[in-house]
Amino acid sequence: MAGDRRAPLWRSACSWLFLLAFCLALPVALLTGWARLVAVDSGAFAAAMANLAADGRVQGAVGRVVAARVAANVSGDNPTATEALQSRVVGEVVSQAMSGVVESAEFREIWTSTTAGAHRLLATELAANQGQPVILDFTPLSDNIEAEIAALDLELPPDFAFDAENLRIQVFDAPTADRMREAAARAEVVFLVTLAVTLVSLILSLGLAADRLAASTRASFGLTLAMVALIALMLAVQGWVIGETGPEGGAAVAGVILDAISQGVRVAAVGLALLGLVLAGLFTAVRSLGVGAPRRAPAAMDA
């Protein structure tokens, strides 16, 4: 009899533990699943970049990065007042020139090709590219930019010459890129393991519970909490990625790319969080009806 009394306690404790495992594994499974389907998959990434080429955020980020790099080269490390003024003027001129170039069809073509090349370096051709930094190369736009600068017909320092090297934007240095390659290589295994843990934990949490409706309510709230954790995890990953970008302005471009390709999973997370709340409310209502029904029976019999 003592064993019978202890059994529900063990079952309840195990049910809670498996619920915790479900809440922890689900965000990782969804994040790695998104990485497999969007961030690592070449076709999905290329499609996302093609749509992003005409996005004003991308065009503005690339224009600002190039203008800032050109201005920094003009000012140097310890600029005089004159050099600082010249740097500001050059930056404004290059920014105006870039605003026309980034809206062109040629920019969209080069954006698509250079992001595809960066993706190959980072996520597909892993072994061949170990030790290589990730760079977005816009040097084919050099002639277009110089033509735009000339068309503006504004006064520039006499010794100013546009350096095409400013169009090579390093996003990740070699050590950071290698760490991301290792993560990309493990995404498949991590996804399968965490997905299995998620499903098994949910089934066992419900199966071991003495009150299945109460366990379903807890699992629904767990789904909502897991989606909150997923959004927090994505923000942490995005913050880490942006923090690891090179000092050459790659953070602005990387931030726009990450924000664009992760928008779908963020929307899905919000939707699943709301679904968890709805399910929790439904299970609570059903459980309340089930608990309340026996209490009305004696009153009916007395009547």
C-alpha positions, -999 to +999 in steps of 0.1 A: +000+000+000+029+023+007+042+016-028+007+025-042+008+059-023+043+067-035+036+058-072+015+089-080+042+111-064+069+096-086+046+098-117+038+135-109+075+143-104+085+126-136+057+143-155+070+177-143+106+168-152+096+158-187+075+190-191+107+209-182+126+190-208+099+197-234+101+235-226+139+235-229+142+213-260+114+229-281+131+263-287+164+247-297+146+223-320+127+251-337+158+273-340+180+246-355+151+235-377+148+271-390+186+271-396+183+239-416+155+252-438+165+288-443+199+298-430+219+268-441+199+257-472+213+274-503+181+276-523+161+291-494+188+316-486+192+327-522+155+332-525+155+353-494+185+374-506+169+380-540+138+394-523+160+415-499+180+431-527+153+457-533+148+463-496+155+499-485+171+486-453+198+467-473+204+495-497+207+520-469+230+498-449+254+491-478+254+528-487+262+539-452+289+514-447+307+523-479+304+561-472+317+557-437+347+536-448+356+561-475+353+590-451+374+571-425+402+566-451+402+603-459+404+614-422+430+589-412+438+580-376+446+615-362+429+640-385+435+677-384+405+700-385+408+704-423+410+666-428+380+661-406+360+686-426+372+670-459+362+636-445+327+648-438+323+663-472+336+632-489+313+610-468+283+630-478+292+630-515+298+592-515+265+587-496+246+606-522+263+586-550+256+553-533+219+562-529+216+561-567+238+530-572+220+508-547+187+513-564+200+500-597+193+466-612+231+460-613+233+464-575+205+438-571+224+413-593+257+419-575+239+417-541+225+383-550+258+369-563+279+382-535+256+370-507+254+336-525+292+335-525+294+344-488+268+317-480+289+291-498+319+302-477+300+300-445+274+272-447+278+248-476+315+243-487+326+239-451+358+218-454+372+237-484+367+271-467+381+266-433+402+296-422+386+319-447+368+352-437+334+360-451+334+391-473+307+408-493+324+420-525+307+450-542+338+460-562+320+455-596+300+486-586+332+508-585+328+523-620+291+531-613+300+549-581+327+569-597+303+579-624+277+590-599+303+610-580+314+628-612+277+634-621+271+652-588+298+677-598+306+687-562+339+700-549+362+673-534+397+673-521+421+675-550+439+643-541+407+623-536+404+590-555+377+564-548+393+532-537+374+501-548+387+482-517+361+501-497+335+480-514+349+448-499+329+445-466+342+419-442+313+404-423+331+378-403+368+372-397+383+337-401+380+325-365+344+336-362+335+322-396+350+288-386+329+287-354+298+294-375+308+267-400+310+242-371+276+253-359+262+249-394+277+214-397+260+203-364+226+219-371+211+187-386+221+165-357+211+190-330+177+194-347+170+157-349+181+151-313+161+180-298+131+172-319+131+136-305+135+149-270+107+174-275+082+148-287+092+121-262+091+145-233+057+158-242+042+123-246+058+111-213+047+142-194+011+137-204+012+099-201+027+099-165+003+126-152-025+114-129-047+142-143-043+144-181-063+175-185-042+193-159-011+180-176-024+193-210-030+227-194+006+227-181+019+217-215+000+245-232+015+270-208+048+253-214+044+259-252+039+296-246+069+298-223+090+279-248+081+303-275+091+332-253+124+314-247+127+309-285+124+346-292+149+354-264+173+328-278+170+342-313+177+377-300+207+364-281+220+346-312+214+376-334+232+398-308+262+374-308+264+373-346+263+411-349+288+414-321+312+391-339+312+410-372+343+428-383+352+464-375+346+473-412+308+480-409+296+444-415+274+446-385+248+468-402+245+445-432+245+413-412+218+427-389+195+435-418+201+400-433+194+382-400+164+403-393+149+395-427+155+358-428+144+353-392+111+372-395+092+341-404+102+321-373+095+351-351+060+353-364+056+316-360+068+318-324+043+345-315+015+325-332+025+293-312+027+313-280-009+326-285-020+291-294-006+278-261-026+303-242-058+294-261-053+257-255-045+263-218-078+282-215-097+254-233-082+227-212-089+246-180-125+252-190-130+215-198-114+204-166-136+228-146-167+214-162-155+179-155-147+186-118-180+205-113-203+179-128-202+154-098-210+182-074-244+189-090-254+152-089-263+151-052-284+182-054-303+167-083-309+135-064-321+154-033-346+173-055 
